[in-house]
Amino acid sequence: MRALAQPAAVARGLEARRYQVAAALAMAEAAGEGRSTELRLPPGTGKTIVANMAALAYRSLRPACRVVLVAPRRALAAQHGHYATWSYPAMRSVLVNDERVSRPHRLSAACEKSDLIIGLPGQLASSMSNLAISPEVTASIGLVLVDEFDEFLTEDFEIEGPLVRCEQDFQRMLAALPANAVLALMSGSAPGALSGHEPNIRRLAEFIEATWQPLVVAPSSRSYARYAPTARVAFVTVRDAEAVALDEAVGTDLILALQRLEDEIGLFDSDRVMRLLPGIMSGKIELIPVFGRMVPVSARIRTCCAAIQGAINRYSWLYEDLFDGYEAAMQDVFLRNAEGDLLKVERHQFTHRPASDNHQPRPRGKTEALLRLVAQRRGQRGVVMVRYVRLAQFIAGQLQAARVPVELLHGGLHDPEREEALKRFRTGAGSVLVMTRDTGKRGLDLPEADYVILFSPKTREATVWQELNRIRSTVAITKDSYVLVYGGTGEAARAGDLAELMRASGRAYQINWIEPDNACA
C-alpha cells in the first residue's frame, strides 16, 4: 500500500492528497472483501486520481486480478487512459478504443498484458462476447471502477410510473463479467448524496441501494475544503420583444395540439402524457392512460402526439437562436377554459413558418448578449456551451468575424481533432472554446478557462452543476458563470425554478440576476 503515497505523478508536480489516498484504500479494501462501494466526492476534488490509486491498491491485495475502468464517453475514457499511463506506469493499462476494437487480435494481446482495462461499456461488452478479450482475461476481472455511474442509469416513464434501470450497454457489460466482480461507483453528483433535492433522485438512490448495496466512501468536506467547487452564477436576462412573441406563438401551438388530443381521447393528465411521448412516438407504448381507462394509440392519436412533441422542440430551438423563418402576430384563437368551454382569446400565433423545421441559426438578443460578454472579457479564456452543433458552428463564425481567437468542439469531430482544439485553447491567449453541451457536461476539465457561458438553462440542477464546474471554480479561485435567459418567456420561468433548486441543493452557489450590459460590473 505504500506505493499510493508516491505515484509517478508526484515527480511531475501532482501530489496525491491525504483524503484521496484514504478513499482509494477504503475502496480497495472493500473490493478485496467482495463489497461494492460508492465514492462521493464533488467535481474537481480528484476522482480520476482516486480511481487509479484504488486500482493500484486493489492489485496489491489481489495481484492475480485485473481491474476494469468504464466511463460514459470516449473523451472521459481517454482522459483516464492518459492519466493511468502518466501517473502509474508500473501498472500496465490499455485503452479499449475504436482502433483497438477494429483489430481484435491486437486488443486480445494488449489486454492479456494489462492490469487495468479502460473503455466504454458497449465496447467492453462486445469485446468480451466476441472473445477479443479472452475468457481467461474476463475471468480475472475482480473490480470494475464506474466513473460518472449515474449516467448509466435511466428512468423510463412507463404506464405504471417511472422505472429506473441500467443503460443497455452497461447491463450487457455487467452480464459478461464474472459473478464475483464488484463495482466501485464514482460520481460528482451521486444520487445518494443528493437525495431529496430533485423528484427523481430518490428513485435513483433507492435503485442503487437495492441493486448493489454499496459501502459509501465519503471523505469529510473539511478534508477538501480548499479544493471544493463553487459557482458564481449570473442569470443574464436578455430583453427581446420578438422572442417573447414567438414564445407565446409556440405556446399557442402546444395548447392547440393538446386540445386536439383531448378531442380524440377525452380529458387526460397532460404532464403524464408528455412524459410518455418518446415511448408513444417510438411505438413502445401502445396504450395511453386516461383517468381510469386505457386508450389504444391510433394513427390519429400519434399524429396529435407528434404535434405536441413538435411544439416542445420549437421551444428549444427558439431559446437557442435556431428559429429562422418564423414570424408571429396577435390573432384570435379559440381555447378551452377550466370548465371545458371554448373561448375566443387574442394570442400570438405564427403567421409564417419555414417549409420544414430545420432550425437554422437566426441571431437574436442572446447572440448579441453573448458577443458583448466575450468582448467585455477580451484577453481572457472563455467557454461557451450550446445544445446544437449548428449553433456552435454559427457562434464560432461570429466570434471569428469579431477577431476573437476561437476553437470549436463537438461530437462530430474525430478524437485527434478534438485533442488539437483543446490543446490550442489551453495554450492560446484570450481564446474562446465553443462546444456542445453533450461533449463537455462531464469528464472534460478546463481549469485554464476564466469564465463559462451557458446559452440556455437546463432543468436538472445536478447537470448544470457539472457543466459549470468544467472550469474548476473553487473556494480559493472563484470564476464567473453566465446563463443566458430570454426575459418574459417560459425560459425565464424555467430559470427561476432552476435557481430555487440551486439554493435548495446545499451546494456552494452565488446567484444573482443581471442585465447584459452589467455582466462585468
LOBA-427408 format. One record per residue (C-alpha): z, y, x. Coordinates in nm, 3 decimals. Layout:
<sites>
@up:Z; north:Y; east:X
...
</sites>
This chain:
<sites>
@up:0.000; north:0.000; east:0.000
@up:0.041; north:0.238; east:0.296
@up:-0.337; north:0.283; east:0.305
@up:-0.308; north:0.500; east:-0.005
@up:-0.136; north:0.777; east:0.185
@up:-0.416; north:0.810; east:0.439
@up:-0.758; north:0.789; east:0.272
@up:-1.057; north:0.877; east:0.486
@up:-1.090; north:1.186; east:0.270
@up:-0.782; north:1.335; east:0.437
@up:-0.978; north:1.381; east:0.756
@up:-1.235; north:1.572; east:0.553
@up:-0.983; north:1.814; east:0.404
@up:-0.895; north:1.630; east:0.081
@up:-0.539; north:1.502; east:0.077
@up:-0.400; north:1.273; east:-0.189
@up:-0.117; north:1.435; east:-0.384
@up:0.211; north:1.260; east:-0.445
@up:0.163; north:1.226; east:-0.822
@up:-0.186; north:1.081; east:-0.766
@up:-0.051; north:0.814; east:-0.531
@up:0.232; north:0.728; east:-0.773
@up:-0.009; north:0.699; east:-1.067
@up:-0.252; north:0.481; east:-0.869
@up:0.029; north:0.247; east:-0.761
@up:0.160; north:0.217; east:-1.118
@up:-0.188; north:0.128; east:-1.247
@up:-0.250; north:-0.124; east:-0.969
@up:0.088; north:-0.293; east:-1.007
@up:0.047; north:-0.324; east:-1.384
@up:-0.302; north:-0.470; east:-1.335
@up:-0.161; north:-0.718; east:-1.084
@up:0.077; north:-0.831; east:-1.356
@up:-0.209; north:-0.868; east:-1.608
@up:-0.133; north:-0.548; east:-1.801
@up:-0.383; north:-0.281; east:-1.908
@up:-0.293; north:0.083; east:-1.851
@up:-0.381; north:0.427; east:-1.985
@up:-0.376; north:0.719; east:-1.740
@up:-0.302; north:1.056; east:-1.892
@up:-0.396; north:1.346; east:-1.666
@up:-0.563; north:1.673; east:-1.769
@up:-0.905; north:1.772; east:-1.629
@up:-0.905; north:1.894; east:-1.271
@up:-0.598; north:1.704; east:-1.156
@up:-0.780; north:1.425; east:-0.975
@up:-0.864; north:1.125; east:-1.194
@up:-1.152; north:1.036; east:-0.959
@up:-0.910; north:1.022; east:-0.665
@up:-0.659; north:0.818; east:-0.866
@up:-0.930; north:0.572; east:-0.973
@up:-1.034; north:0.497; east:-0.617
@up:-0.677; north:0.471; east:-0.493
@up:-0.593; north:0.235; east:-0.781
@up:-0.890; north:0.016; east:-0.685
@up:-0.776; north:0.005; east:-0.324
@up:-0.416; north:-0.071; east:-0.420
@up:-0.520; north:-0.347; east:-0.660
@up:-0.737; north:-0.503; east:-0.389
@up:-0.437; north:-0.511; east:-0.157
@up:-0.245; north:-0.704; east:-0.425
@up:-0.536; north:-0.927; east:-0.530
@up:-0.774; north:-0.945; east:-0.230
@up:-0.983; north:-1.218; east:-0.395
@up:-1.052; north:-1.000; east:-0.699
@up:-1.313; north:-0.731; east:-0.748
@up:-1.287; north:-0.402; east:-0.933
@up:-1.542; north:-0.252; east:-1.173
@up:-1.554; north:0.121; east:-1.249
@up:-1.754; north:0.230; east:-1.556
@up:-1.846; north:0.578; east:-1.671
@up:-2.032; north:0.704; east:-1.981
@up:-2.307; north:0.891; east:-1.792
@up:-2.522; north:0.848; east:-1.483
@up:-2.403; north:1.174; east:-1.324
@up:-2.039; north:1.071; east:-1.354
@up:-2.106; north:0.720; east:-1.225
@up:-2.296; north:0.868; east:-0.928
@up:-2.004; north:1.103; east:-0.860
@up:-1.767; north:0.808; east:-0.844
@up:-2.011; north:0.624; east:-0.617
@up:-2.035; north:0.916; east:-0.373
@up:-1.659; north:0.963; east:-0.368
@up:-1.586; north:0.593; east:-0.311
@up:-1.821; north:0.582; east:-0.011
@up:-1.688; north:0.911; east:0.123
@up:-1.315; north:0.857; east:0.083
@up:-1.257; north:0.484; east:0.137
@up:-1.549; north:0.345; east:0.340
@up:-1.347; north:0.032; east:0.423
@up:-1.358; north:-0.059; east:0.052
@up:-1.717; north:-0.170; east:0.008
@up:-1.874; north:-0.028; east:-0.308
@up:-2.208; north:-0.048; east:-0.486
@up:-2.352; north:0.185; east:-0.748
@up:-2.550; north:-0.005; east:-1.011
@up:-2.828; north:0.244; east:-1.092
@up:-3.182; north:0.221; east:-1.230
@up:-3.332; north:0.149; east:-0.888
@up:-3.099; north:-0.144; east:-0.818
@up:-3.132; north:-0.284; east:-1.171
@up:-3.510; north:-0.296; east:-1.123
@up:-3.457; north:-0.515; east:-0.814
@up:-3.218; north:-0.789; east:-0.930
@up:-3.220; north:-0.986; east:-0.604
@up:-3.108; north:-0.683; east:-0.405
@up:-2.850; north:-0.598; east:-0.669
@up:-2.710; north:-0.950; east:-0.656
@up:-2.678; north:-0.937; east:-0.277
@up:-2.516; north:-0.592; east:-0.285
@up:-2.259; north:-0.698; east:-0.547
@up:-2.166; north:-1.011; east:-0.351
@up:-2.080; north:-0.789; east:-0.052
@up:-1.887; north:-0.531; east:-0.258
@up:-1.525; north:-0.489; east:-0.356
@up:-1.593; north:-0.211; east:-0.609
@up:-1.887; north:-0.219; east:-0.853
@up:-1.970; north:0.113; east:-1.025
@up:-2.208; north:0.174; east:-1.315
@up:-2.276; north:0.227; east:-1.683
@up:-2.154; north:-0.038; east:-1.931
@up:-2.505; north:-0.121; east:-2.056
@up:-2.645; north:-0.174; east:-1.707
@up:-2.347; north:-0.384; east:-1.603
@up:-2.358; north:-0.595; east:-1.922
@up:-2.732; north:-0.663; east:-1.879
@up:-2.692; north:-0.742; east:-1.509
@up:-2.416; north:-0.992; east:-1.582
@up:-2.608; north:-1.156; east:-1.867
@up:-2.933; north:-1.194; east:-1.667
@up:-2.736; north:-1.314; east:-1.362
@up:-2.841; north:-1.021; east:-1.140
@up:-2.465; north:-1.003; east:-1.097
@up:-2.387; north:-1.367; east:-1.022
@up:-2.140; north:-1.572; east:-1.230
@up:-1.921; north:-1.603; east:-0.920
@up:-1.901; north:-1.226; east:-0.881
@up:-1.838; north:-1.179; east:-1.254
@up:-1.559; north:-1.438; east:-1.247
@up:-1.388; north:-1.249; east:-0.964
@up:-1.356; north:-0.922; east:-1.162
@up:-0.989; north:-0.859; east:-1.231
@up:-0.965; north:-0.485; east:-1.302
@up:-1.200; north:-0.253; east:-1.493
@up:-1.145; north:0.121; east:-1.447
@up:-1.286; north:0.305; east:-1.750
@up:-1.341; north:0.676; east:-1.694
@up:-1.353; north:0.906; east:-2.000
@up:-1.282; north:0.596; east:-2.205
@up:-1.260; north:0.779; east:-2.537
@up:-1.636; north:0.839; east:-2.512
@up:-1.680; north:0.463; east:-2.554
@up:-1.505; north:0.474; east:-2.892
@up:-1.699; north:0.566; east:-3.203
@up:-1.582; north:0.650; east:-3.552
@up:-1.828; north:0.548; east:-3.821
@up:-1.792; north:0.665; east:-4.177
@up:-1.826; north:0.360; east:-4.395
@up:-1.787; north:0.330; east:-4.772
@up:-1.429; north:0.210; east:-4.723
@up:-1.349; north:0.508; east:-4.499
@up:-1.354; north:0.589; east:-4.125
@up:-1.380; north:0.286; east:-3.897
@up:-1.310; north:0.301; east:-3.522
@up:-1.494; north:0.058; east:-3.294
@up:-1.614; north:0.025; east:-2.935
@up:-1.959; north:0.159; east:-2.850
@up:-2.215; north:-0.125; east:-2.842
@up:-2.290; north:-0.137; east:-2.468
@up:-1.921; north:-0.112; east:-2.385
@up:-1.848; north:-0.403; east:-2.620
@up:-2.127; north:-0.606; east:-2.455
@up:-1.973; north:-0.544; east:-2.115
@up:-1.626; north:-0.643; east:-2.235
@up:-1.768; north:-0.965; east:-2.378
@up:-1.928; north:-1.053; east:-2.042
@up:-1.608; north:-1.002; east:-1.840
@up:-1.356; north:-1.276; east:-1.759
@up:-1.089; north:-1.318; east:-2.026
@up:-0.812; north:-1.229; east:-1.778
@up:-0.966; north:-0.896; east:-1.667
@up:-0.753; north:-0.594; east:-1.757
@up:-0.852; north:-0.234; east:-1.823
@up:-0.730; north:0.092; east:-1.672
@up:-0.823; north:0.359; east:-1.925
@up:-0.865; north:0.716; east:-1.795
@up:-0.946; north:1.038; east:-1.979
@up:-0.876; north:1.409; east:-1.962
@up:-0.842; north:1.405; east:-2.341
@up:-0.668; north:1.074; east:-2.408
@up:-0.624; north:1.030; east:-2.786
@up:-0.266; north:0.912; east:-2.741
@up:-0.175; north:1.237; east:-2.566
@up:-0.339; north:1.446; east:-2.839
@up:-0.209; north:1.260; east:-3.142
@up:-0.174; north:1.486; east:-3.442
@up:-0.392; north:1.772; east:-3.318
@up:-0.712; north:1.667; east:-3.495
@up:-0.762; north:1.441; east:-3.800
@up:-0.949; north:1.161; east:-3.619
@up:-0.728; north:1.149; east:-3.309
@up:-0.454; north:0.941; east:-3.471
@up:-0.702; north:0.671; east:-3.572
@up:-0.841; north:0.651; east:-3.217
@up:-0.491; north:0.628; east:-3.068
@up:-0.395; north:0.352; east:-3.312
@up:-0.711; north:0.158; east:-3.227
@up:-0.637; north:0.178; east:-2.852
@up:-0.279; north:0.059; east:-2.900
@up:-0.379; north:-0.227; east:-3.130
@up:-0.667; north:-0.342; east:-2.907
@up:-0.523; north:-0.322; east:-2.553
@up:-0.150; north:-0.233; east:-2.578
@up:-0.181; north:-0.031; east:-2.257
@up:0.108; north:0.080; east:-2.038
@up:0.095; north:0.460; east:-2.040
@up:0.090; north:0.620; east:-1.693
@up:0.163; north:0.991; east:-1.740
@up:0.277; north:1.191; east:-1.436
@up:0.519; north:1.472; east:-1.511
@up:0.342; north:1.800; east:-1.584
@up:0.564; north:1.964; east:-1.323
@up:0.408; north:1.749; east:-1.052
@up:0.064; north:1.903; east:-1.105
@up:0.167; north:2.242; east:-1.248
@up:-0.013; north:2.435; east:-0.974
@up:-0.338; north:2.250; east:-1.043
@up:-0.303; north:2.241; east:-1.422
@up:-0.609; north:2.365; east:-1.609
@up:-0.603; north:2.680; east:-1.818
@up:-0.877; north:2.851; east:-2.015
@up:-0.906; north:3.225; east:-2.067
@up:-1.136; north:3.226; east:-2.369
@up:-1.309; north:3.527; east:-2.522
@up:-1.487; north:3.469; east:-2.852
@up:-1.769; north:3.723; east:-2.835
@up:-1.857; north:3.846; east:-3.186
@up:-2.229; north:3.921; east:-3.200
@up:-2.343; north:4.152; east:-3.482
@up:-2.691; north:4.070; east:-3.613
@up:-2.787; north:4.152; east:-3.971
@up:-3.093; north:3.926; east:-3.961
@up:-2.881; north:3.629; east:-3.851
@up:-2.638; north:3.695; east:-4.138
@up:-2.922; north:3.700; east:-4.393
@up:-3.076; north:3.382; east:-4.253
@up:-2.735; north:3.213; east:-4.252
@up:-2.696; north:3.280; east:-4.624
@up:-3.051; north:3.156; east:-4.684
@up:-2.966; north:2.827; east:-4.511
@up:-2.654; north:2.810; east:-4.729
@up:-2.870; north:2.857; east:-5.038
@up:-3.090; north:2.569; east:-4.923
@up:-2.782; north:2.349; east:-4.878
@up:-2.636; north:2.434; east:-5.219
@up:-2.966; north:2.366; east:-5.395
@up:-3.006; north:2.035; east:-5.211
@up:-2.654; north:1.931; east:-5.314
@up:-2.733; north:2.031; east:-5.674
@up:-3.046; north:1.815; east:-5.672
@up:-2.840; north:1.518; east:-5.553
@up:-2.586; north:1.588; east:-5.827
@up:-2.870; north:1.583; east:-6.083
@up:-2.955; north:1.232; east:-5.958
@up:-2.611; north:1.072; east:-5.931
@up:-2.369; north:1.300; east:-6.117
@up:-2.058; north:1.466; east:-5.974
@up:-1.971; north:1.346; east:-5.624
@up:-1.749; north:1.429; east:-5.325
@up:-1.989; north:1.640; east:-5.116
@up:-1.774; north:1.629; east:-4.798
@up:-1.761; north:1.249; east:-4.807
@up:-2.132; north:1.208; east:-4.877
@up:-2.225; north:1.447; east:-4.594
@up:-2.021; north:1.234; east:-4.353
@up:-2.218; north:0.930; east:-4.473
@up:-2.560; north:1.097; east:-4.430
@up:-2.650; north:0.928; east:-4.097
@up:-2.587; north:0.585; east:-4.249
@up:-2.777; north:0.671; east:-4.566
@up:-3.079; north:0.806; east:-4.379
@up:-3.090; north:0.504; east:-4.145
@up:-3.071; north:0.258; east:-4.435
@up:-2.740; north:0.117; east:-4.311
@up:-2.560; north:0.244; east:-4.622
@up:-2.724; north:0.131; east:-4.946
@up:-2.460; north:0.246; east:-5.195
@up:-2.309; north:0.592; east:-5.249
@up:-1.952; north:0.625; east:-5.381
@up:-1.944; north:0.847; east:-5.689
@up:-1.589; north:0.883; east:-5.823
@up:-1.504; north:0.523; east:-5.906
@up:-1.851; north:0.371; east:-5.909
@up:-2.123; north:0.284; east:-5.659
@up:-2.478; north:0.416; east:-5.695
@up:-2.768; north:0.239; east:-5.517
@up:-2.958; north:0.462; east:-5.273
@up:-3.303; north:0.510; east:-5.424
@up:-3.603; north:0.681; east:-5.267
@up:-3.526; north:0.996; east:-5.469
@up:-3.165; north:0.995; east:-5.354
@up:-3.276; north:0.950; east:-4.992
@up:-3.511; north:1.249; east:-5.034
@up:-3.220; north:1.460; east:-5.160
@up:-3.009; north:1.347; east:-4.863
@up:-3.290; north:1.438; east:-4.625
@up:-3.292; north:1.790; east:-4.772
@up:-2.915; north:1.817; east:-4.720
@up:-2.945; north:1.698; east:-4.361
@up:-3.231; north:1.942; east:-4.302
@up:-3.018; north:2.235; east:-4.414
@up:-2.731; north:2.124; east:-4.188
@up:-2.972; north:2.102; east:-3.893
@up:-3.104; north:2.451; east:-3.963
@up:-2.755; north:2.592; east:-3.919
@up:-2.751; north:2.454; east:-3.562
@up:-3.096; north:2.594; east:-3.484
@up:-3.005; north:2.936; east:-3.621
@up:-2.684; north:2.959; east:-3.420
@up:-2.873; north:2.859; east:-3.104
@up:-3.152; north:3.120; east:-3.148
@up:-3.409; north:2.848; east:-3.223
@up:-3.520; north:2.987; east:-3.557
@up:-3.864; north:3.136; east:-3.510
@up:-4.089; north:3.188; east:-3.814
@up:-3.814; north:3.217; east:-4.077
@up:-3.773; north:3.521; east:-4.300
@up:-3.525; north:3.579; east:-4.583
@up:-3.476; north:3.827; east:-4.867
@up:-3.247; north:3.871; east:-5.167
@up:-3.371; north:3.681; east:-5.472
@up:-3.237; north:3.540; east:-5.796
@up:-3.130; north:3.177; east:-5.787
@up:-2.955; north:2.951; east:-6.040
@up:-2.634; north:2.794; east:-5.903
@up:-2.368; north:2.589; east:-6.080
@up:-2.017; north:2.725; east:-6.115
@up:-1.698; north:2.517; east:-6.109
@up:-1.745; north:2.425; east:-6.476
@up:-2.099; north:2.295; east:-6.411
@up:-2.280; north:2.583; east:-6.582
@up:-2.594; north:2.727; east:-6.421
@up:-2.560; north:3.096; east:-6.348
@up:-2.817; north:3.337; east:-6.211
@up:-2.695; north:3.498; east:-5.889
@up:-2.861; north:3.705; east:-5.621
@up:-2.858; north:3.550; east:-5.274
@up:-3.069; north:3.546; east:-4.964
@up:-3.344; north:3.286; east:-4.980
@up:-3.625; north:3.201; east:-4.744
@up:-3.944; north:3.392; east:-4.817
@up:-4.127; north:3.239; east:-4.524
@up:-4.081; north:2.921; east:-4.320
@up:-4.278; north:2.773; east:-4.032
@up:-4.517; north:2.489; east:-4.113
@up:-4.266; north:2.245; east:-3.962
@up:-3.906; north:2.265; east:-3.848
@up:-3.998; north:2.269; east:-3.479
@up:-3.715; north:2.512; east:-3.397
@up:-3.889; north:2.733; east:-3.142
@up:-3.689; north:2.995; east:-2.948
@up:-3.650; north:3.328; east:-3.122
@up:-3.421; north:3.564; east:-2.930
@up:-3.174; north:3.749; east:-3.149
@up:-2.834; north:3.902; east:-3.089
@up:-2.687; north:3.609; east:-2.896
@up:-2.964; north:3.601; east:-2.638
@up:-2.925; north:3.976; east:-2.587
@up:-2.546; north:3.943; east:-2.556
@up:-2.581; north:3.663; east:-2.303
@up:-2.819; north:3.865; east:-2.087
@up:-2.577; north:4.160; east:-2.096
@up:-2.284; north:3.936; east:-1.996
@up:-2.475; north:3.796; east:-1.699
@up:-2.587; north:4.145; east:-1.595
@up:-2.227; north:4.270; east:-1.607
@up:-2.124; north:3.986; east:-1.375
@up:-2.418; north:4.012; east:-1.138
@up:-2.334; north:3.871; east:-0.798
@up:-2.102; north:3.604; east:-0.941
@up:-2.186; north:3.243; east:-1.012
@up:-2.200; north:3.159; east:-1.380
@up:-2.264; north:2.856; east:-1.602
@up:-2.443; north:2.882; east:-1.938
@up:-2.412; north:2.583; east:-2.174
@up:-2.653; north:2.537; east:-2.467
@up:-2.725; north:2.248; east:-2.703
@up:-3.100; north:2.209; east:-2.669
@up:-3.337; north:2.165; east:-2.373
@up:-3.588; north:2.404; east:-2.530
@up:-3.332; north:2.684; east:-2.541
@up:-3.213; north:2.608; east:-2.186
@up:-3.569; north:2.646; east:-2.059
@up:-3.615; north:2.970; east:-2.254
@up:-3.285; north:3.124; east:-2.133
@up:-3.369; north:3.027; east:-1.774
@up:-3.702; north:3.206; east:-1.811
@up:-3.533; north:3.517; east:-1.949
@up:-3.290; north:3.525; east:-1.656
@up:-3.571; north:3.478; east:-1.406
@up:-3.754; north:3.771; east:-1.566
@up:-3.438; north:3.976; east:-1.512
@up:-3.444; north:3.869; east:-1.144
@up:-3.128; north:3.661; east:-1.170
@up:-3.122; north:3.352; east:-0.944
@up:-3.117; north:3.064; east:-1.191
@up:-3.103; north:2.684; east:-1.185
@up:-3.183; north:2.456; east:-1.478
@up:-3.006; north:2.128; east:-1.556
@up:-3.078; north:1.893; east:-1.846
@up:-3.110; north:1.523; east:-1.924
@up:-3.488; north:1.522; east:-1.882
@up:-3.462; north:1.574; east:-1.507
@up:-3.459; north:1.287; east:-1.259
@up:-3.144; north:1.230; east:-1.052
@up:-3.288; north:1.387; east:-0.731
@up:-3.397; north:1.695; east:-0.928
@up:-3.050; north:1.734; east:-1.079
@up:-2.881; north:1.693; east:-0.743
@up:-3.108; north:1.954; east:-0.580
@up:-3.047; north:2.201; east:-0.865
@up:-2.669; north:2.159; east:-0.830
@up:-2.688; north:2.195; east:-0.452
@up:-2.883; north:2.522; east:-0.482
@up:-2.637; north:2.655; east:-0.740
@up:-2.333; north:2.569; east:-0.531
@up:-2.471; north:2.729; east:-0.218
@up:-2.664; north:3.022; east:-0.369
@up:-2.507; north:3.364; east:-0.407
@up:-2.479; north:3.501; east:-0.760
@up:-2.681; north:3.223; east:-0.919
@up:-2.656; north:3.108; east:-1.282
@up:-2.675; north:2.743; east:-1.387
@up:-2.825; north:2.695; east:-1.735
@up:-2.751; north:2.348; east:-1.865
@up:-2.747; north:2.142; east:-2.183
@up:-2.401; north:2.058; east:-2.305
@up:-2.456; north:1.681; east:-2.316
@up:-2.535; north:1.698; east:-1.943
@up:-2.218; north:1.880; east:-1.847
@up:-1.949; north:1.810; east:-2.103
@up:-1.767; north:1.565; east:-1.878
@up:-1.768; north:1.443; east:-1.524
@up:-1.957; north:1.737; east:-1.374
@up:-1.730; north:1.955; east:-1.163
@up:-1.843; north:2.311; east:-1.096
@up:-1.547; north:2.479; east:-0.922
@up:-1.789; north:2.718; east:-0.747
@up:-1.853; north:2.896; east:-1.079
@up:-1.670; north:3.218; east:-1.163
@up:-1.730; north:3.206; east:-1.539
@up:-1.884; north:2.996; east:-1.817
@up:-2.067; north:3.098; east:-2.137
@up:-2.095; north:2.864; east:-2.437
@up:-2.388; north:2.971; east:-2.655
@up:-2.213; north:2.844; east:-2.969
@up:-1.875; north:2.689; east:-3.056
@up:-1.824; north:2.323; east:-3.135
@up:-1.581; north:2.189; east:-3.392
@up:-1.381; north:1.949; east:-3.172
@up:-1.119; north:2.124; east:-2.963
@up:-1.098; north:1.838; east:-2.712
@up:-1.472; north:1.859; east:-2.641
@up:-1.459; north:2.236; east:-2.588
@up:-1.158; north:2.196; east:-2.356
@up:-1.356; north:1.953; east:-2.142
@up:-1.656; north:2.187; east:-2.129
@up:-1.454; north:2.493; east:-2.037
@up:-1.278; north:2.304; east:-1.759
@up:-1.600; north:2.214; east:-1.579
@up:-1.549; north:2.536; east:-1.378
@up:-1.194; north:2.432; east:-1.281
@up:-1.000; north:2.727; east:-1.414
@up:-0.636; north:2.670; east:-1.321
@up:-0.300; north:2.841; east:-1.345
@up:-0.341; north:2.957; east:-0.985
@up:-0.706; north:3.069; east:-1.025
@up:-0.786; north:3.160; east:-1.385
@up:-1.152; north:3.215; east:-1.470
@up:-1.328; north:3.364; east:-1.771
@up:-1.488; north:3.165; east:-2.052
@up:-1.703; north:3.318; east:-2.325
@up:-1.801; north:3.167; east:-2.661
@up:-2.082; north:3.348; east:-2.845
@up:-2.041; north:3.370; east:-3.224
@up:-2.256; north:3.534; east:-3.492
@up:-2.015; north:3.754; east:-3.688
@up:-2.030; north:3.735; east:-4.065
@up:-2.178; north:3.383; east:-4.069
@up:-2.047; north:3.033; east:-4.122
@up:-2.030; north:3.004; east:-3.746
@up:-1.762; north:3.275; east:-3.736
@up:-1.551; north:3.072; east:-3.980
@up:-1.602; north:2.762; east:-3.765
@up:-1.496; north:2.957; east:-3.455
@up:-1.184; north:3.076; east:-3.635
@up:-1.093; north:2.715; east:-3.718
@up:-1.155; north:2.618; east:-3.356
@up:-0.928; north:2.897; east:-3.231
@up:-0.650; north:2.768; east:-3.459
@up:-0.696; north:2.415; east:-3.322
@up:-0.675; north:2.558; east:-2.970
@up:-0.347; north:2.732; east:-3.046
@up:-0.204; north:2.416; east:-3.206
@up:-0.318; north:2.187; east:-2.923
@up:-0.041; north:2.274; east:-2.679
@up:-0.297; north:2.332; east:-2.403
@up:-0.298; north:2.641; east:-2.182
@up:-0.539; north:2.871; east:-2.366
@up:-0.552; north:3.250; east:-2.353
@up:-0.759; north:3.352; east:-2.658
@up:-0.897; north:3.685; east:-2.772
@up:-1.189; north:3.821; east:-2.975
@up:-1.417; north:4.086; east:-2.828
@up:-1.747; north:4.266; east:-2.880
@up:-2.028; north:4.201; east:-2.626
@up:-2.000; north:4.544; east:-2.463
@up:-1.630; north:4.488; east:-2.395
@up:-1.671; north:4.147; east:-2.233
@up:-1.570; north:4.264; east:-1.886
@up:-1.319; north:4.527; east:-1.990
</sites>
